[in-house]
Amino acid sequence: MEARDADLRKELDATLHARRELGEEYEPALVDSFLEKVEQRLDPAIDRRVRRQLAEQQMVVARGGRPSGQSPDMGFAERFGFGMISLVLAIPLSAIGAVNAGLSGLFVTWLGIFGVNAVHAARPWPWPRRHRGDEDREG
């Protein structure tokens, strides 16, 4: 890795020297050229890392596990969906609360909506999702 760093350091020095000789008008082209060289050096390393991580995740999934980026509780989409449904239902509930009890009814309605959403967001899904292998072990 140090040899690569030395090569990049030489490239940077050459770019800075060329900038001094050619002037500021060539600076964008020189910077673009240097960044292109850096990108050419980084691309293979990034590709290797991504391929390695994908292979590791495929091995975990093939063995029946869960990929490292996924948690056993609800995902963002489920929480977002619950929030959207509660907002849609808040409209008629607000109307009912305001008509029947005025401003205090509206306040209590929104306090209840907030409470339901807060409890839902604060704790994990009440019934755990079962993996295919879990069902076989229980029965």
Salt bridges, closest charged atoms under 4 A:
ASP7 OD2 - ARG41 NH1 3.85
GLU11 OE1 - LYS37 NZ 2.91
ASP13 OD1 - ARG9 NE 4.00
GLU21 OE2 - HIS17 NE2 2.51
GLU24 OE2 - ARG19 NH2 3.77
GLU27 OE1 - ARG19 NE 3.02
ASP73 OD2 - ARG79 NH2 3.45
GLU78 OE2 - ARG129 NH2 2.11
ASP134 OD1 - ARG137 NH1 3.03
GLU138 OE1 - ARG130 NH1 3.24
